[in-house]
């Protein structure tokens, strides 16, 4: 993620993402939130950014078509990518939040029918 310029802003964005996943993702609000997350990522950036952006686009499509099996799969993939991003060059606060986001996404994936 493009987090090196403003760790405080990145931390708040990660908190917002965690809260959104915990609160459930419904079509209209989720689409706007996902677009904002994609906008924060550099598609050609270092590390996992491009992969995360692609999975977020997939998630948006699956939510709009109410495809719970693919939503679950994509949430799991995003959880793994967030966990992997925590091992990239980020400060400790961002690392902790990425690990929490990864765990939250993976947990959300198991609550949906596959």
C-alpha positions in Angstrom: 0.0 0.0 0.0 1.1 3.6 -0.5 1.6 4.0 3.2 5.1 5.5 3.5 4.1 9.1 2.9 1.6 9.4 5.7 1.4 6.5 8.1 -1.3 8.2 10.2 -3.6 8.5 7.2 -2.8 4.9 6.2 -3.5 3.7 9.7 -6.9 5.4 9.7 -7.7 3.9 6.3 -6.8 0.4 7.6 -9.0 1.0 10.6 -11.9 2.0 8.3 -11.3 -1.2 6.2 -11.3 -3.4 9.3 -14.5 -1.8 10.6 -16.2 -2.1 7.1 -15.4 -5.8 6.9 -16.6 -6.4 10.5 -19.8 -4.5 9.8 -20.6 -6.5 6.7 -20.3 -5.6 3.1 -23.5 -4.7 1.3 -23.7 -3.8 -2.4 -24.1 0.0 -2.5 -21.9 1.1 0.4 -19.4 -1.6 -0.3 -18.9 -0.4 -3.9 -18.1 3.1 -2.8 -15.8 1.9 -0.1 -14.0 -0.5 -2.4 -13.5 2.2 -5.0 -11.9 4.4 -2.3 -9.6 1.6 -1.3 -8.6 0.9 -4.9 -7.8 4.6 -5.3 -5.3 4.5 -2.4 -3.3 1.7 -4.1 -0.7 2.1 -6.7 -1.6 -0.6 -9.3 2.1 -0.8 -10.4 3.4 -0.1 -6.9 5.8 -2.3 -4.9 4.8 -5.4 -3.0 1.2 -6.6 -3.0 -0.5 -3.4 -4.1 -1.3 -4.5 -7.6 -2.6 -7.9 -6.5 -4.7 -6.3 -3.7 -6.2 -3.8 -6.2 -7.1 -6.6 -8.6 -8.8 -8.7 -5.8 -10.7 -5.6 -4.7 -12.1 -5.1 -8.2 -13.1 -8.7 -8.2 -14.7 -8.3 -4.8 -16.7 -5.3 -6.0 -18.0 -7.3 -9.0 -18.9 -10.3 -6.9 -20.8 -8.2 -4.3 -22.8 -6.5 -7.0 -23.8 -9.9 -8.4 -24.3 -11.4 -4.9 -21.9 -14.3 -5.7 -21.3 -15.5 -2.1 -18.9 -18.3 -3.1 -16.6 -15.9 -5.0 -17.0 -13.2 -2.3 -15.7 -15.8 0.2 -12.8 -16.8 -2.0 -11.8 -13.2 -2.7 -12.0 -12.2 1.0 -9.7 -15.1 1.8 -7.3 -14.1 -0.9 -7.4 -10.5 0.3 -6.7 -11.7 3.9 -3.7 -13.5 2.7 -2.4 -10.6 0.7 -2.9 -8.2 3.7 -1.0 -10.5 5.9 1.8 -10.7 3.3 1.8 -6.9 3.0 2.5 -6.7 6.7 5.9 -8.3 6.0 6.8 -5.6 3.5 8.5 -2.4 4.3 5.9 -0.7 6.6 6.1 0.8 10.0 5.1 -1.2 13.1 1.7 0.5 13.5 0.8 -0.3 9.8 2.1 -3.8 10.1 -0.1 -4.5 13.1 -3.2 -3.1 11.3 -2.4 -5.1 8.2 -2.2 -8.3 10.3 -5.5 -7.4 11.9 -7.1 -6.7 8.6 -5.8 -10.0 7.2 -7.3 -11.9 10.1 -10.6 -10.0 9.8 -10.8 -10.7 6.0 -10.0 -14.4 6.4 -12.6 -14.6 9.2 -15.2 -13.0 7.1 -14.5 -15.4 4.3 -15.4 -18.4 6.5 -18.7 -16.9 7.4 -20.0 -17.1 3.9 -21.2 -20.2 2.0 -18.6 -21.4 -0.5 
